[in-house]
């Protein structure tokens, strides 16, 4: 006959093995999901565009962010982190990214929204490179699963331009 400790060890090992197998199946099943999120960002107003005393350009924008990210949610999704970034090129850097706004979507019910907001974080360029600058607004998202690897993607929206003169 086996001792109580031996039997408890066998049951615990079996339970952990089944749990690990279930986590692996959950992680693999996320690869079968093909999300099709959509988003549109409109710049409603440039609140101010100024040169700071130490020479950096700063912009404040009012945006309308419309998104349908419900297809990102599966039964294994814990939450989705998303952020809007302004992306542009300067003579020193091929790609500059400035985060303007972010949010955490905790559930599928909140993943379809229409939000009217100003940039949450300061849109500053180190230098005076923003006058007349064309830039893209990019909605980035990171899907955080309950188990498995994190998934990230983005939607790039182009055709935005800053004014030639400070306001």
C-alpha positions in Angstrom: 0.0 0.0 0.0 1.1 3.5 -0.7 1.4 6.1 2.0 -0.8 9.2 2.3 2.1 11.5 1.2 2.7 9.4 -1.9 -1.0 9.6 -2.9 -1.3 13.3 -2.2 1.9 13.9 -4.4 0.3 11.9 -7.2 -3.0 13.8 -7.1 -1.2 17.2 -6.9 1.1 16.3 -9.8 -1.8 15.1 -11.9 -3.8 18.4 -11.1 -0.8 20.6 -12.1 -0.3 18.6 -15.3 -3.9 19.1 -16.3 -3.7 22.8 -15.4 -0.6 23.2 -17.6 -2.3 21.4 -20.4 -5.4 23.7 -20.2 -3.2 26.8 -20.2 -1.3 25.5 -23.3 -4.6 24.9 -25.1 -5.9 28.3 -24.1 -2.7 29.9 -25.5 -2.9 27.9 -28.8 -6.6 28.7 -29.2 -5.8 32.5 -29.3 -3.8 31.9 -32.6 -7.1 30.8 -34.2 -8.7 34.2 -33.6 -8.3 36.6 -36.5 -9.3 40.0 -35.1 -10.5 42.9 -37.4 -10.5 46.0 -35.2 -11.4 49.4 -36.7 -10.6 52.9 -35.7 -10.8 56.5 -36.8 -9.2 59.6 -35.2 -10.2 63.1 -36.1 -8.4 66.2 -35.0 -11.1 68.6 -34.1 -9.0 71.5 -32.9 -5.4 72.6 -32.3 -5.8 74.2 -28.9 -2.4 75.7 -28.9 0.9 75.4 -30.8 3.7 77.2 -29.2 7.4 77.4 -28.8 8.5 76.9 -25.2 11.0 79.4 -23.7 13.9 76.8 -24.0 13.1 76.2 -27.7 10.9 73.1 -27.8 7.7 73.0 -29.7 4.5 72.0 -27.9 1.1 71.1 -29.3 -2.3 70.6 -27.6 -4.9 68.8 -29.7 -8.6 68.0 -29.3 -9.4 64.6 -30.9 -12.4 62.4 -31.5 -11.4 58.8 -31.2 -13.8 56.2 -32.6 -12.9 52.5 -32.3 -14.4 49.1 -32.4 -11.9 46.7 -30.7 -14.4 44.0 -29.7 -12.9 41.4 -32.1 -9.7 41.5 -30.0 -11.5 39.9 -27.1 -11.6 36.1 -26.8 -12.3 33.9 -23.8 -8.6 34.1 -22.9 -8.3 38.0 -23.0 -7.8 39.6 -19.6 -7.6 43.2 -20.9 -6.4 45.4 -23.8 -4.0 48.3 -23.3 -4.2 50.9 -26.1 -2.6 54.2 -26.8 -2.5 56.9 -29.5 0.9 58.1 -30.7 1.8 60.9 -33.0 4.6 59.6 -35.4 6.8 61.9 -37.5 10.2 62.2 -39.0 12.9 64.8 -38.3 16.4 65.4 -39.7 17.9 63.7 -36.5 15.5 60.8 -36.3 13.7 58.7 -38.9 10.9 58.0 -36.5 9.7 60.0 -33.5 6.8 58.7 -31.5 5.0 60.8 -28.9 2.2 59.1 -26.8 -0.8 61.4 -26.7 -3.5 59.3 -25.0 -3.9 55.8 -23.5 -6.5 53.6 -21.8 -7.0 50.1 -20.5 -10.1 48.3 -21.9 -11.1 45.7 -19.2 -13.9 43.9 -21.0 -15.5 43.4 -24.4 -18.5 45.6 -23.5 -16.2 48.7 -23.3 -14.2 47.9 -26.5 -16.6 49.9 -28.8 -16.4 53.6 -28.0 -16.5 57.2 -29.3 -14.4 59.5 -27.2 -14.0 63.3 -27.4 -10.7 64.2 -25.6 -7.6 66.4 -25.5 -4.2 64.8 -25.5 -3.6 63.3 -22.1 0.2 63.6 -22.4 2.2 66.6 -23.7 3.0 66.6 -27.4 6.5 68.1 -27.3 9.4 67.9 -29.9 12.9 68.5 -28.6 13.7 71.3 -31.0 11.5 73.4 -33.2 10.7 70.8 -35.9 6.9 70.7 -35.7 6.0 73.8 -37.8 4.2 72.6 -40.9 5.1 69.0 -40.0 3.1 66.1 -41.5 2.5 63.3 -39.0 0.5 60.1 -38.5 -1.7 59.2 -35.6 -1.3 55.5 -34.8 -3.6 53.5 -32.5 -1.5 50.8 -30.9 -2.9 48.0 -28.8 -1.5 45.2 -26.6 -3.8 42.3 -25.9 -3.0 40.9 -22.5 -4.2 37.3 -22.2 -5.0 35.3 -19.0 -2.4 32.8 -20.1 0.0 32.7 -23.0 1.9 35.4 -25.0 0.9 39.0 -25.3 -0.2 40.2 -28.8 0.4 43.7 -30.2 -0.7 45.5 -33.4 -1.6 48.9 -34.6 -3.7 51.0 -37.1 -1.9 53.9 -38.8 -3.9 56.9 -39.9 -2.0 59.4 -42.0 -2.7 62.8 -43.5 -2.4 65.1 -40.5 -0.4 68.4 -40.7 0.5 71.0 -38.1 0.3 74.7 -38.8 3.2 76.7 -40.2 2.9 79.4 -37.5 2.7 79.2 -33.8 -0.7 80.0 -32.2 
